[in-house]
Amino acid sequence: MTWNLWWRFGPWEQRRDAILAVLRQERPDVVGLQEVWAQGEENLAGWLAEQLGMHWTWVASDAPERFHKRLGDPTVDVGNAVLSRWPIAERDTLPLPVGDGQDDGRTALYALLDAPGQRIPFFTAHLNSPPHESAVRCLQVRALAHFVAAKRAVSDFPPVITGDFNAEPDSDELRLFGGLKTAPVVRGQVFIDAWRLADPSAPEVTWDVVNPYAEQTFERGSRIDYVHVSPGHGGIGTIRTARRAGDAPVGGVWPSDHTAVLAELDE
């Protein structure tokens, strides 16, 4: 699963309970999270992991000032996290380049999951958000692709890359990252968008203006959150299904301004 949790915006305490309820219902084995908050000893990912009996790791932004300005509280950190049912054997982080774009301290987080029978290289990332910064996101997906290439030899299981890419499927950055409709960043390395295996009749937008938190930005609905998988050998890691989750209110409260994406892979 991948899910942007909308940091500490809106009714965050009620939203936290709604997020937990969705995760309890869906029971994903591993989740890549973006816009996770932390304040002092409190960490949203850590709290979710404790409630769900999962392992976790996280990385904070080193340039959260724009987030702080929007919230009006400079004491709350923001970052990415991974929750896993299996132990995390190793982790690493990559600061994503910004070129001449806006520096929000965006990162990619890597976790090697000690799953039964196979270790799984798992990544989550959050790319720059301004609509006009496609060129910056192209820099970021190049860096992310090289980061994945440097880690993939640790296991026969294909890398799984999740995140909020802040770009639509036909954008330059997504075409570049996938490497299927243009030359891949790393020779021979391509990534499959799990949504290709979704029910064609299923709603696909993850930034959905039906959600009042998304509607207030005056943007149209779009799909900007992804699960990508590199093709594996012998069928392992084959994508079977993909669908949205967390796409309705829980007890009258929307969990986030994004919906989650949940994909099922062969072991």
N, C-alpha and C positions, 0 to 999 in steps of 0.2 A: 504494500500500500504506500501511496504518497499522499501527503496532506499539508497544506499551508494553514496554520492555526490562527492567523490574524493577531498575533502577538498579544498585547494587553489592551486592545481596543474594545470598545463597547462594554456590555455587561459581562466582563471577563470571568467573574466567579461562577455565574450561571452557565456561561459557555464552557468553562472547564468541566463541569459536571456533564454537559451534553456531549462533549468530545469523548469523555470516558464512557458514556453510555453507548456511543456508536462503536467504539473499539471493543467493548465487551460483547456487543452483538455480532460484530463481524469476525472477531478472533483472528486477526492476521498474524502470520508467523513473524513478519518483520515489517516495520514501518519507517519510511523516511519522512521526517517532519521539518517544515520550514516555519520561520517566524515563531520560534519557541521563546518564551520569556524566562528570565531568571532574576531574582532579587535577593541579595544576601545568600542565605542558605537554602532558599526556596528555588526550585527549578520545575517548570511544568513537565518536562520530559521525565525527570526523576520521580515526580509525584505519580504520573501516569504509570511508569514502570513498576512502582511499588504497589499500586492498586491492582495491576494486571499480572503481577508476578513475572515481569520481563526484565531482561538486561537492557542497559542503555549507555549511550555515550553522546556527547554534544560538543559543539564548538561555538563560541561567542563571536559576534562581529567585533572587529577592532576599530570600527568607525560608525558607531550607532547614533551619531548626533542628529541626523535627520529624523530618525525614529523618535528620539527623545523630544525633539521640538514638536512633533505631531502629538505626542502623548502629554507633554508638559511635565515630564518626570525624568530627570537624568540618572536615576538610581536603578532603572530596570534595563537589564541586558537583553539582547536579541540574538538569536542564532539558529543553527540547524541541529537536528538530533536524529539518532537512530534508536528505535526500540526493537528488541529481538527476543524471541522465545529461547534462543540458543545463546550460549556464552559468546562474548566478543573476544576473539583470539588476538586481534591487533587492530589498531586504528591509525589514521593519519588525516591530515587536513591540507587543503590547498587554497590559499588566497587567490581569488579570481581577478584577473587583470581588468582595469577599467579604461586604459588608454586615455582619451580626453573626455571620458564620460564622468558620471556622478559616482563618487566613491562612498559606498555605504558599507564597506567591509564585507562584501559578499564572498562566500566560501563554498567549497565542496568538502564533504565529510565522507571518509571511507571507513568501513568496518568489515573485517573478515569474520564471518559468522561460523561458529563451530557446530554446524548442523550435523545430524546423524548421517554418516556415510560420505558426506561431502562438505567441504568448507565453501562458503558462498561469498564471493567478493561483492559487496553491496555499497552503493554510493547514493548520496543525496546532495542536491545543490539548489541554490537560489540565485537566479541571474538578475541582472539589472532590470528595473521596471519601466523607466521612461519610454513611451512608445517610439520616440525618435532615435533610440539608441540600439538599433539593430546591429550596427557595426561593432558596438561594444560587446553585445551578446555573441557575435561571431568570434571575437577574440576569446571570450569566456568559454565557448564550447570547444574551441581549439585546445585551450589549456586543459579542459576537463577530459577530452579524448586522450590526450597524452598522459594524464594522470591515471586514467583507467588502464591504458596500455602498460604502464609501469607496474601495475598491481596484478594484472590478470594471470600471470604465470604461476601464482601461488596455488591455483586450484584448476581442476578440469571443468568445474561448474562455470558456465558463462557469466560474465559480469552483469549485474542488475543495476541500472542507473535510474534514479527517481528524482523528481524535483519540480519546482515551479520555475519554468523557463521564461515566463512572461512573454511568450511569443506563440503565434499560431502555427499549426502543422505545416503550412505551405511557405513559411517564412524562410529567408536565407539561412538563418541560424539553425533551424531544425533540419533543413535539407542537408546542410553541411555536417551537422552532428551525426545524422543517420547514415550518410555516405552511400545511399542507394540511388539518389537522383542527381548526385554530383560526386566528384572524387572525394573519398573519405579523407579525413584529417591524417589518420595513420594508415599506411598502406595495408590493405586486407582487413581492416577493422570496420565493421558496420554494426549498426544497432537497429533493432526492430521496435517500432512503436507498438506497444501491446494493444492499443486501441484498434488496431487492424483486425483483431480477433473478437471485437465486441459485437453484440447484436446490432445490426445496422439500423434497427428501429429504436434503439435505446437513445435517450438524450445524452449528448456528448459534451456539452459545454461545462467547463469546471468553474468558470467565472460567469455565473448565471444571474441575470437581472431579475429573476423571480425572487432571489434572495434579497431582502431589503438592505443588507450590508453592502452588497455589490451594486444594487440599483442606485444608491446615493452618489455614486461616482460619475454617473451619466455616461458610462461606457456601454457598448453593446456586449452581449454575451459572447464568449469565445472559449476555446479549449486551449489552456496554457499550462496545464499540469500533466506530467507524463510518467509512465513506467516504460523504460527501454531495456531490452535484453539483447545481448550479443548472441548470435546463433551458436548453439552448442554442438557437441558430437554425440552420436548415439541417442539423440532425442532428449538428453537432459536439458532442462531449462526451456523446453518448448512451451510457448504460450498457449494456454487452452482457452481462457476466457478473460474478459476485461469488462468492468462496469464501474459506474459511479457508486459512492457511498457517502453518508453524511450529507445527503442532498435534500433534507427536509428538517423542519423544526423538531426538537426533542422537548416535550413538555412546554411547548410554546416558544422555545428559544432556538434560534439557528446556531449550530456549533461554531461556524466560521463563515467568512465571506467567500471562501472557496469550497467546492466539493472535493472529496477525496477520490482517488482512482485506485481500484483494487483489481489486481491481476492474479490469475492462478497459473502456476508453472509446474511442469512435470519435474519430479525429483530425479 
